[in-house]
Each structure stands twice: as C-alpha cells, then as structure tokens.
C-alpha cells in the first residue's frame, strides 16, 4: 500500500507539491481551507529574474534562476497529463524601464549587477520599447529588454495544476484542523505561507502586505502590452503584466501589522493607479475590475524555508514575492525529500534552504 501524504495549503506551491507527489505514487490529500489559494490569486505571475537582481540578494537571484529553468518542463508535464495550458503563458519577455535620472541610475545598477550572473538585458531605444508596449508614456527615459523573462496567468496556472492533481488522484478537502497531529498521514507538507507559524511553532516567517489591481480593457481602449513592463518610477516600483482581457498592476509592499487585515489601503491603491497611468497613459481608459491585497511570507534572509522540520513534517514556505516563479523547483525539492527518505536528498538546494538554519 502506498504511503499517505497530507499537503496543507491550497496555493500554487501546495497544489504543485500534491500533484508531483501523487504522480510519484503517494496517496495524497490536499488540505485547502481557502480553495482559491489566497496568495496565488492576487499574484502578478511574473517569471522574471532580472527584476530580482538586487545587490545583497545574490542567493535569492540564484534560486530564482534555477527555478526559471524548470518552467518549460513543468508546462510540458501539464500538457502530458492532458491539461490545457494554452491560457497559462501571457508574455514571453520583460521590458525594464525607468523615469527620471535617479530611477535610471537605480536601473543601471541592477543591470550591472546582473552581469555577474551572465544576465545581460539588451538596451533598447524608444521605438523598440513602443513596439512592445505601445502605451508607454513620454516620461520613460531608459529601457532594457530581458528576453525569455515572461509571465503566467496565476489563476489559470492554479486551475491547471489543480486539474493535473485531480487526474493524478489527489483528494482535495476544505475541512479545517488545528494541529499537524490531527492529520491522518504518514508524511505532512506545510505550505501555508504567512500562516506557517500557526502550525510550526517558531517558524521564522513574517508577513508583508501588498495591493494589486486588475484592470479590464474596454473595446475602445489601447491593447495591453505584449511584454511584462517593470518600471522604476519616481522612486517607486510598479509593474504591468498583460492578461487576455486587460492587465495586472502591482504591487505595493510593506510590513503587515495584522495578518487578518487584508483589506486594500487607499494610499497603496492610489500610488498604483498614479504610477501605472503615468507609465502608460492609455491605461486611464481601462476599467478597474478588481482591487486586491494579499500577504507575502518572508524570512530573515529572503530565502524560503524548504526542508524537514522532523521525521514526519516537511515545510515549504517563505517565498516572498517569488512564489509563482519558484513553485516548480520548490515542488521538486520537496518531493525529492519525501521520496529519498531515509536516504539523503539529492538537490543541492536542500542545505541552503534548510528551515533549521536559523536555530
């Protein structure tokens, strides 16, 4: 009889772990009290690493690069499972732009830092920028094209992974529980994001809050950009990610004082609307379809916690702003840990992401 696995957390990371584990023979139950996958449902879905090239975060950039390389195989696996992936990818490249001289200097520093990782976004002139994103305003001073750094529709992705999990035999339950010991399983994976400390005492995970907007395009408005646009704009960061019916605009980021407070703040929404419509004036013709906010689970060193807490429990949390991008590699590491036990796992990332590294 196959071993029983309980995966706690219904976002893309938990769902992907459940799917991969079931394909490897685990009798898997996905515990998803929030069936919509709270963090996943408000994500931008970017698969880019160039925007993560911040000095001092080299390990995070390395992890992001390793994760990005898993995406072609992931999409092929989903298709091989009979899942329609046509609506998942929404962009293939990213345009990095800046407004004033200060913003341009900040962007130039990021580009210079990326060279150490053999990443060299291509400088592009205004004509090439406008061909990729016709709505760009006159305030854009500098631009670089990061080819191959695309984006997915986060909600379409979650639906596809859930479909694959169902086909692999995963059972999904929305029943709530209080303790890991309440779960009837041989192994447990905790993928609950900012809520991990509720199940794993002392887990060094804190929550950052952020607002995000979904704008729909009326027939008379300019079309969405063909690429992801990430901008340094008047000292703030803003991104515009295309969707079939409009764009996603994000995202603010600040410490969440109360995890229960997920209501969007007026100031954050205002900043996003101002920055987005200055960056792309044509967006002023779009309609506000949704205003959302969510929590990003962060750790002291910026790297996620992925690994064993004890002989029965594996954790996969703390992915911050990169949950979608790093989900395939995270699932690979976790399932490798489950399958390898009691032998040592093979992934070189296990030691670097060990959840006990802060003990």
VOPAGU-2260 file (C-alpha; in pm, 1 decimal, decimal comma):
REM VOPAGU-2260
SITE   aa  ch    i         X         Y         Z
SITE  UNK   A    0       0,0       0,0       0,0
SITE  UNK   A    1     134,8     346,0     -91,8
SITE  UNK   A    2     225,2     590,2     184,3
SITE  UNK   A    3     -20,8     862,6     280,2
SITE  UNK   A    4      73,9    1227,1     231,9
SITE  UNK   A    5    -109,3    1534,5     360,2
SITE  UNK   A    6     -22,0    1863,8     190,6
SITE  UNK   A    7    -150,6    2165,9     381,8
SITE  UNK   A    8    -200,3    2480,5     175,5
SITE  UNK   A    9    -404,9    2523,5    -140,5
SITE  UNK   A   10    -193,9    2779,4    -326,3
SITE  UNK   A   11      18,6    2700,1    -628,5
SITE  UNK   A   12     309,9    2567,1    -419,4
SITE  UNK   A   13      97,8    2327,4    -214,4
SITE  UNK   A   14    -103,2    2219,9    -518,2
SITE  UNK   A   15     210,1    2159,1    -724,7
SITE  UNK   A   16     367,6    1952,0    -447,0
SITE  UNK   A   17      49,1    1744,5    -416,7
SITE  UNK   A   18      37,5    1685,5    -792,6
SITE  UNK   A   19     402,2    1582,2    -822,6
SITE  UNK   A   20     385,0    1359,7    -515,5
SITE  UNK   A   21      73,2    1181,2    -640,5
SITE  UNK   A   22     243,1    1115,9    -973,5
SITE  UNK   A   23     526,0     952,1    -779,6
SITE  UNK   A   24     288,4     715,1    -604,2
SITE  UNK   A   25     197,2     897,7    -283,5
SITE  UNK   A   26    -165,9     867,4    -169,0
SITE  UNK   A   27    -213,6    1241,5    -141,0
SITE  UNK   A   28    -469,8    1466,1      25,2
SITE  UNK   A   29    -452,2    1840,8     -34,3
SITE  UNK   A   30    -588,4    2038,2     260,3
SITE  UNK   A   31    -706,0    2367,0     111,4
SITE  UNK   A   32    -934,8    2556,4     351,6
SITE  UNK   A   33    -903,2    2852,8     113,3
SITE  UNK   A   34    -991,6    2675,5    -208,7
SITE  UNK   A   35    -894,8    2980,4    -420,3
SITE  UNK   A   36    -532,8    2977,8    -297,6
SITE  UNK   A   37    -521,3    3316,1    -124,5
SITE  UNK   A   38    -166,8    3423,9    -211,3
SITE  UNK   A   39    -175,3    3276,4    -560,8
SITE  UNK   A   40    -499,6    3450,5    -654,3
SITE  UNK   A   41    -352,3    3801,0    -610,6
SITE  UNK   A   42     -11,8    3742,2    -773,5
SITE  UNK   A   43     124,9    3909,9   -1083,6
SITE  UNK   A   44     258,6    3580,0   -1216,5
SITE  UNK   A   45     597,0    3707,6   -1335,2
SITE  UNK   A   46     865,9    3452,4   -1421,1
SITE  UNK   A   47    1143,9    3706,9   -1446,1
SITE  UNK   A   48    1474,5    3711,0   -1262,2
SITE  UNK   A   49    1610,9    4041,1   -1394,0
SITE  UNK   A   50    1382,4    4231,9   -1160,5
SITE  UNK   A   51    1520,6    4029,7    -869,8
SITE  UNK   A   52    1881,0    4132,4    -936,3
SITE  UNK   A   53    1918,7    4341,6    -625,4
SITE  UNK   A   54    2264,8    4375,2    -469,0
SITE  UNK   A   55    2276,5    4181,1    -144,6
SITE  UNK   A   56    2022,8    3922,8    -261,4
SITE  UNK   A   57    2254,9    3704,3    -467,5
SITE  UNK   A   58    2135,0    3374,2    -320,1
SITE  UNK   A   59    1774,8    3465,7    -396,2
SITE  UNK   A   60    1867,2    3550,3    -754,7
SITE  UNK   A   61    2046,5    3216,7    -793,9
SITE  UNK   A   62    1739,0    3034,9    -663,0
SITE  UNK   A   63    1514,8    3232,6    -898,2
SITE  UNK   A   64    1736,0    3147,7   -1196,8
SITE  UNK   A   65    1734,5    2777,6   -1109,7
SITE  UNK   A   66    1356,0    2788,8   -1073,5
SITE  UNK   A   67    1301,6    2969,8   -1403,2
SITE  UNK   A   68    1478,7    2688,0   -1586,0
SITE  UNK   A   69    1213,1    2441,1   -1460,2
SITE  UNK   A   70     921,5    2610,6   -1631,6
SITE  UNK   A   71     942,3    2454,4   -1980,3
SITE  UNK   A   72     943,4    2105,5   -1827,1
SITE  UNK   A   73     655,2    2197,1   -1596,1
SITE  UNK   A   74     435,7    2313,0   -1883,4
SITE  UNK   A   75     526,5    2001,9   -2082,2
SITE  UNK   A   76     435,1    1782,4   -1783,5
SITE  UNK   A   77      98,2    1953,5   -1750,7
SITE  UNK   A   78      27,9    1902,3   -2119,4
SITE  UNK   A   79     136,9    1540,0   -2089,7
SITE  UNK   A   80    -119,6    1498,1   -1813,5
SITE  UNK   A   81    -392,4    1610,5   -2050,1
SITE  UNK   A   82    -418,3    1964,0   -1908,8
SITE  UNK   A   83    -485,4    2253,3   -2146,3
SITE  UNK   A   84    -202,8    2504,6   -2095,6
SITE  UNK   A   85    -293,5    2745,2   -2376,7
SITE  UNK   A   86    -412,4    3019,9   -2141,9
SITE  UNK   A   87    -127,2    2997,6   -1890,4
SITE  UNK   A   88     154,7    3191,2   -2059,8
SITE  UNK   A   89      66,3    3557,0   -2116,2
SITE  UNK   A   90     407,5    3706,4   -2202,8
SITE  UNK   A   91     748,0    3582,0   -2314,9
SITE  UNK   A   92     971,0    3880,6   -2233,4
SITE  UNK   A   93    1009,8    4166,3   -1984,8
SITE  UNK   A   94    1078,0    4532,2   -2053,1
SITE  UNK   A   95    1264,5    4709,3   -1771,8
SITE  UNK   A   96    1218,2    5087,0   -1779,5
SITE  UNK   A   97    1291,8    5395,6   -1570,6
SITE  UNK   A   98    1159,7    5750,6   -1548,6
SITE  UNK   A   99    1395,7    6022,8   -1424,4
SITE  UNK   A  100    1774,0    6027,9   -1387,3
SITE  UNK   A  101    1760,4    5885,2   -1035,2
SITE  UNK   A  102    1541,9    5595,6   -1149,0
SITE  UNK   A  103    1771,7    5537,5   -1446,4
SITE  UNK   A  104    2072,2    5518,9   -1215,2
SITE  UNK   A  105    1894,5    5264,2    -997,4
SITE  UNK   A  106    1806,7    5053,6   -1302,3
SITE  UNK   A  107    2160,9    5080,2   -1438,2
SITE  UNK   A  108    2298,1    4948,7   -1106,6
SITE  UNK   A  109    2064,9    4648,6   -1130,0
SITE  UNK   A  110    2172,6    4578,9   -1488,4
SITE  UNK   A  111    2541,2    4598,8   -1393,3
SITE  UNK   A  112    2483,2    4359,2   -1103,1
SITE  UNK   A  113    2311,8    4106,3   -1330,7
SITE  UNK   A  114    2623,1    4076,1   -1547,3
SITE  UNK   A  115    2792,4    3876,0   -1269,7
SITE  UNK   A  116    2523,4    3610,8   -1324,9
SITE  UNK   A  117    2566,4    3609,6   -1702,6
SITE  UNK   A  118    2241,0    3800,3   -1745,2
SITE  UNK   A  119    2257,8    4088,8   -1990,7
SITE  UNK   A  120    1925,3    4255,0   -2068,8
SITE  UNK   A  121    1953,7    4436,4   -2400,4
SITE  UNK   A  122    1940,9    4817,9   -2411,1
SITE  UNK   A  123    1654,0    4925,4   -2637,2
SITE  UNK   A  124    1561,4    5258,8   -2790,1
SITE  UNK   A  125    1224,0    5423,7   -2766,5
SITE  UNK   A  126    1098,9    5277,8   -3095,9
SITE  UNK   A  127    1162,7    4922,6   -2977,9
SITE  UNK   A  128    1007,3    4996,8   -2641,2
SITE  UNK   A  129     694,8    5132,6   -2808,5
SITE  UNK   A  130     672,1    4833,5   -3042,3
SITE  UNK   A  131     649,4    4604,8   -2738,3
SITE  UNK   A  132     437,2    4835,7   -2523,9
SITE  UNK   A  133     264,1    5098,4   -2735,3
SITE  UNK   A  134     103,8    5269,3   -2435,5
SITE  UNK   A  135     436,2    5376,7   -2281,4
SITE  UNK   A  136     428,4    5744,5   -2193,5
SITE  UNK   A  137     676,1    6016,7   -2280,7
SITE  UNK   A  138     828,0    6006,0   -1931,2
SITE  UNK   A  139    1018,4    5682,4   -1995,4
SITE  UNK   A  140    1390,6    5763,2   -2010,8
SITE  UNK   A  141    1566,5    5427,1   -2035,5
SITE  UNK   A  142    1476,1    5069,1   -2123,1
SITE  UNK   A  143    1620,0    4717,8   -2134,8
SITE  UNK   A  144    1465,0    4403,2   -2279,0
SITE  UNK   A  145    1503,5    4081,3   -2079,3
SITE  UNK   A  146    1424,2    3812,8   -2335,7
SITE  UNK   A  147    1272,9    3490,9   -2206,5
SITE  UNK   A  148    1152,7    3651,1   -1882,7
SITE  UNK   A  149     779,6    3612,2   -1925,0
SITE  UNK   A  150     470,6    3575,3   -1711,2
SITE  UNK   A  151     181,5    3340,6   -1646,7
SITE  UNK   A  152    -181,6    3396,4   -1563,9
SITE  UNK   A  153    -167,8    3297,6   -1198,4
SITE  UNK   A  154    -529,5    3187,3   -1179,0
SITE  UNK   A  155    -512,4    2984,2   -1498,2
SITE  UNK   A  156    -194,3    2821,6   -1364,9
SITE  UNK   A  157    -355,9    2723,5   -1035,0
SITE  UNK   A  158    -657,0    2579,4   -1216,8
SITE  UNK   A  159    -427,6    2378,6   -1446,0
SITE  UNK   A  160    -219,0    2240,6   -1159,4
SITE  UNK   A  161    -534,5    2151,2    -967,4
SITE  UNK   A  162    -664,0    1973,6   -1278,0
SITE  UNK   A  163    -338,9    1779,2   -1305,2
SITE  UNK   A  164    -357,4    1692,5    -936,4
SITE  UNK   A  165    -712,9    1563,8    -976,3
SITE  UNK   A  166    -606,7    1348,2   -1271,0
SITE  UNK   A  167    -320,2    1208,7   -1060,7
SITE  UNK   A  168    -563,2    1104,8    -787,5
SITE  UNK   A  169    -519,2    1385,6    -534,4
SITE  UNK   A  170    -808,4    1426,5    -291,9
SITE  UNK   A  171    -890,4    1787,9    -203,9
SITE  UNK   A  172   -1056,4    1877,7     124,5
SITE  UNK   A  173   -1160,3    2212,1     272,2
SITE  UNK   A  174   -1204,3    2077,1     623,8
SITE  UNK   A  175   -1015,7    2277,4     885,0
SITE  UNK   A  176    -794,4    2140,9    1161,6
SITE  UNK   A  177    -587,5    2284,6    1445,1
SITE  UNK   A  178    -268,4    2078,0    1469,2
SITE  UNK   A  179     -45,8    1872,2    1242,9
SITE  UNK   A  180    -101,0    1580,2    1480,0
SITE  UNK   A  181    -468,9    1584,1    1379,9
SITE  UNK   A  182    -381,0    1475,5    1025,4
SITE  UNK   A  183    -407,6    1107,0     940,1
SITE  UNK   A  184     -97,4    1077,8     721,3
SITE  UNK   A  185     248,2     922,9     718,1
SITE  UNK   A  186     408,0    1247,6     598,8
SITE  UNK   A  187     289,7    1608,5     614,4
SITE  UNK   A  188     395,8    1903,4     399,5
SITE  UNK   A  189     315,8    2251,3     531,4
SITE  UNK   A  190     280,0    2506,5     250,0
SITE  UNK   A  191      65,0    2767,0     422,2
SITE  UNK   A  192     269,1    3078,7     351,5
SITE  UNK   A  193     237,0    3351,9     612,6
SITE  UNK   A  194      29,8    3121,8     834,1
SITE  UNK   A  195     306,6    2865,8     884,0
SITE  UNK   A  196     380,9    2974,2    1245,3
SITE  UNK   A  197      28,5    2862,4    1339,2
SITE  UNK   A  198     126,5    2501,6    1262,5
SITE  UNK   A  199     503,2    2507,1    1317,1
SITE  UNK   A  200     597,6    2679,6    1639,4
SITE  UNK   A  201     878,9    2928,1    1599,4
SITE  UNK   A  202     884,1    2921,3    1218,8
SITE  UNK   A  203    1074,5    3240,7    1125,5
SITE  UNK   A  204     814,0    3366,1     880,2
SITE  UNK   A  205     667,9    3715,7     881,1
SITE  UNK   A  206     404,6    3867,1     656,4
SITE  UNK   A  207     437,1    4156,7     415,7
SITE  UNK   A  208     121,1    4303,1     269,6
SITE  UNK   A  209      70,3    4438,1     -78,9
SITE  UNK   A  210    -203,2    4571,0    -304,6
SITE  UNK   A  211    -258,9    4465,6    -664,2
SITE  UNK   A  212    -505,5    4580,9    -930,9
SITE  UNK   A  213    -673,4    4401,3   -1218,3
SITE  UNK   A  214    -777,8    4637,2   -1497,7
SITE  UNK   A  215   -1003,9    4524,7   -1781,5
SITE  UNK   A  216    -982,0    4666,9   -2130,3
SITE  UNK   A  217   -1292,2    4808,2   -2299,4
SITE  UNK   A  218   -1309,6    4763,0   -2679,5
SITE  UNK   A  219   -1216,1    5126,1   -2748,2
SITE  UNK   A  220    -900,4    5127,1   -2532,8
SITE  UNK   A  221    -543,5    5050,3   -2648,6
SITE  UNK   A  222    -442,1    4682,8   -2626,3
SITE  UNK   A  223    -233,7    4550,2   -2336,6
SITE  UNK   A  224     144,7    4536,5   -2385,0
SITE  UNK   A  225     297,8    4229,0   -2546,2
SITE  UNK   A  226     553,6    4207,5   -2265,4
SITE  UNK   A  227     575,4    4243,5   -1889,8
SITE  UNK   A  228     669,8    4602,4   -1806,9
SITE  UNK   A  229     863,2    4653,1   -1483,2
SITE  UNK   A  230     937,8    5015,0   -1400,8
SITE  UNK   A  231    1132,3    5219,1   -1152,0
SITE  UNK   A  232     900,8    5517,5   -1143,7
SITE  UNK   A  233     963,2    5833,1    -938,7
SITE  UNK   A  234    1143,1    5628,4    -675,1
SITE  UNK   A  235     881,9    5352,7    -657,8
SITE  UNK   A  236     849,7    5015,6    -827,7
SITE  UNK   A  237     549,3    4928,4   -1042,1
SITE  UNK   A  238     477,2    4652,3   -1289,7
SITE  UNK   A  239     216,7    4595,5   -1559,2
SITE  UNK   A  240     153,3    4236,1   -1663,9
SITE  UNK   A  241     -69,8    4156,3   -1963,3
SITE  UNK   A  242    -377,4    3937,7   -1938,3
SITE  UNK   A  243    -614,2    3819,2   -2210,0
SITE  UNK   A  244    -871,0    4080,5   -2110,1
SITE  UNK   A  245    -656,0    4356,9   -1962,4
SITE  UNK   A  246    -361,4    4393,9   -1725,5
SITE  UNK   A  247    -249,6    4333,0   -1369,4
SITE  UNK   A  248     -82,9    4627,9   -1194,3
SITE  UNK   A  249     128,4    4581,8    -883,9
SITE  UNK   A  250     246,1    4593,2    -631,1
SITE  UNK   A  251     291,2    4775,5    -306,0
SITE  UNK   A  252     490,2    4611,1     -29,7
SITE  UNK   A  253     502,3    4687,8     341,5
SITE  UNK   A  254     505,5    4505,1     673,2
SITE  UNK   A  255     170,4    4360,2     772,5
SITE  UNK   A  256      91,2    4452,3    1128,9
SITE  UNK   A  257    -203,8    4214,6    1144,1
SITE  UNK   A  258    -233,6    3907,1     922,9
SITE  UNK   A  259    -611,9    3927,3     947,5
SITE  UNK   A  260    -609,6    4274,3     788,3
SITE  UNK   A  261    -605,3    4200,6     417,1
SITE  UNK   A  262    -825,1    4492,8     311,9
SITE  UNK   A  263    -655,9    4712,9      48,7
SITE  UNK   A  264    -528,5    5051,2     169,6
SITE  UNK   A  265    -642,2    5364,3     -10,2
SITE  UNK   A  266    -287,8    5502,8     -24,8
SITE  UNK   A  267    -146,1    5188,9    -183,3
SITE  UNK   A  268    -420,3    5172,8    -445,5
SITE  UNK   A  269    -375,8    5542,7    -521,8
SITE  UNK   A  270       0,5    5502,4    -570,6
SITE  UNK   A  271     -50,5    5213,0    -811,1
SITE  UNK   A  272    -308,7    5399,0   -1019,7
SITE  UNK   A  273     -94,2    5713,1   -1039,2
SITE  UNK   A  274     224,3    5527,7   -1131,1
SITE  UNK   A  275      55,6    5296,6   -1382,3
SITE  UNK   A  276    -126,6    5573,3   -1567,7
SITE  UNK   A  277     185,5    5790,8   -1580,9
SITE  UNK   A  278     385,2    5494,3   -1709,8
SITE  UNK   A  279     112,2    5400,8   -1960,6
SITE  UNK   A  280    -138,4    5684,8   -2006,1
SITE  UNK   A  281    -365,9    5461,7   -2213,0
SITE  UNK   A  282    -448,1    5262,9   -1900,2
SITE  UNK   A  283    -664,1    5555,6   -1787,5
SITE  UNK   A  284    -924,6    5425,8   -2033,8
SITE  UNK   A  285    -931,7    5081,1   -1871,4
SITE  UNK   A  286   -1184,4    4973,9   -1608,6
SITE  UNK   A  287   -1097,8    4879,4   -1250,3
SITE  UNK   A  288   -1211,2    4517,2   -1243,7
SITE  UNK   A  289   -1066,2    4419,0    -908,8
SITE  UNK   A  290    -869,6    4565,9    -619,6
SITE  UNK   A  291    -693,0    4300,0    -419,0
SITE  UNK   A  292    -438,6    4262,3    -145,6
SITE  UNK   A  293    -251,9    3968,6      -5,0
SITE  UNK   A  294      25,1    3858,0     226,6
SITE  UNK   A  295     375,0    3759,7     118,2
SITE  UNK   A  296     556,8    3527,2     359,1
SITE  UNK   A  297     915,6    3640,2     415,6
SITE  UNK   A  298    1215,2    3509,9     610,5
SITE  UNK   A  299    1514,5    3684,1     775,2
SITE  UNK   A  300    1749,9    3612,8     482,5
SITE  UNK   A  301    1495,7    3634,1     199,4
SITE  UNK   A  302    1528,0    3267,1     103,4
SITE  UNK   A  303    1234,8    3031,6     157,9
SITE  UNK   A  304    1220,7    2757,1     417,5
SITE  UNK   A  305    1212,1    2427,3     229,0
SITE  UNK   A  306    1303,4    2109,3     410,3
SITE  UNK   A  307    1240,8    1881,6     704,1
SITE  UNK   A  308    1132,3    2003,2    1045,0
SITE  UNK   A  309    1122,2    1647,4    1178,4
SITE  UNK   A  310    1087,6    1289,9    1055,0
SITE  UNK   A  311     722,2    1341,6     963,1
SITE  UNK   A  312     699,2    1708,3     863,8
SITE  UNK   A  313     834,8    1899,5     564,4
SITE  UNK   A  314     786,1    2273,8     526,5
SITE  UNK   A  315     773,7    2482,6     206,3
SITE  UNK   A  316     705,7    2846,7     295,9
SITE  UNK   A  317     862,5    3193,1     294,7
SITE  UNK   A  318     883,9    3252,7     -81,1
SITE  UNK   A  319     804,8    3622,9     -53,9
SITE  UNK   A  320     732,2    3786,0    -388,0
SITE  UNK   A  321     855,2    3483,1    -585,8
SITE  UNK   A  322     604,1    3211,4    -502,3
SITE  UNK   A  323     482,7    3157,3    -859,0
SITE  UNK   A  324     831,1    3167,7   -1013,2
SITE  UNK   A  325     986,7    2926,1    -765,1
SITE  UNK   A  326     695,5    2682,1    -728,1
SITE  UNK   A  327     828,4    2415,8    -971,3
SITE  UNK   A  328    1171,9    2398,8    -807,6
SITE  UNK   A  329    1017,9    2400,5    -460,0
SITE  UNK   A  330     791,4    2108,4    -551,2
SITE  UNK   A  331    1088,5    1923,3    -698,3
SITE  UNK   A  332    1290,9    1966,6    -378,0
SITE  UNK   A  333    1003,8    1862,5    -150,6
SITE  UNK   A  334     912,0    1550,8    -347,0
SITE  UNK   A  335    1280,0    1457,3    -363,8
SITE  UNK   A  336    1292,3    1482,2      16,3
SITE  UNK   A  337     982,4    1265,1      50,5
SITE  UNK   A  338    1096,8    1002,7    -198,3
SITE  UNK   A  339    1456,3     987,1     -73,4
SITE  UNK   A  340    1378,2     926,7     295,6
SITE  UNK   A  341    1554,7     791,8     487,0
SITE  UNK   A  342    1841,4     841,4     238,4
SITE  UNK   A  343    1988,4    1191,5     191,0
SITE  UNK   A  344    1811,5    1401,8     -75,4
SITE  UNK   A  345    1994,0    1484,0    -397,1
SITE  UNK   A  346    1907,6    1851,4    -453,0
SITE  UNK   A  347    2196,2    2092,2    -384,0
SITE  UNK   A  348    1939,0    2341,9    -254,9
SITE  UNK   A  349    1836,6    2132,5      45,2
SITE  UNK   A  350    2117,7    2259,7     268,7
SITE  UNK   A  351    2076,3    2623,5     161,9
SITE  UNK   A  352    1701,3    2627,3     226,5
SITE  UNK   A  353    1706,7    2415,2     543,2
SITE  UNK   A  354    1432,3    2553,7     772,7
SITE  UNK   A  355    1655,5    2487,6    1074,5
SITE  UNK   A  356    1929,9    2724,6     953,5
SITE  UNK   A  357    1815,2    2999,0    1192,3
SITE  UNK   A  358    1815,7    2777,2    1502,5
